[in-house]
Amino acid sequence: MMSKTYVVYGVSKGLGQAIIEALPTDQDQIYGISRSKPSCNRENLHWIKADLSQAEQSRDQVKAVLQTKPVDYLIYNVGIWEALAFDPAYDFKACSDLEIATMLQTNIHACLLAIQSLIENLKQSPNAKIILIGSTWGLDNHKGKEVVFSTTKYALRGMVHALRENLRQDRIGISIVNLGYLATEFGLDTPTEQVIEQTQAELIPLQDVMLALKFILATSHASCVKEINIPAMADENV
């Protein structure tokens, strides 16, 4: 099996850390981007420190390392939300200009620039994939009140639809996985059954998300998995 090169954003903890632990083999190369150093100690992990709220700077930092290296899989696992998101005290009117701008830069602008800068790298792979980690807050008719977070996650879906048309001739698959509430406090070493028991089956085990991502990566370049929605079974928000 030929080795692959992964570029994964948001690897310092939670889902991003699970991705770099579960998906690549020991023969693969991993370039992980985050502001804080990940605790994962895989020998094939190359950490790139970058603040994605500085979109242009983070793009240039990543490109300086990768240069013209072929990239097989680009996974953008980034999504910050309002300070009082998911709290009864949330009030859109209280969101500051800085908070809104930082979310737009991190969740959308940095993502656009990252993909744009790495298209030539991806074109060198025989079966390149781009996966954006979205949210059920980006789905139609959800019941959440978080305006800015929802705006950015809707934008990712539009990004995927349009990029598919741009990348079709290069056979680069682009997908978005819209996730609900995750059990990120439990690592992959915690059995799924234990996660379900301790969360009263209200949160999605990270193992379930890994299965969805593995499916996308396993498809041929004759297919394009556009969108996968994974709300928690108990979630009444969608």
Disulfide bonds with the S-S distance in Angstrom:
none
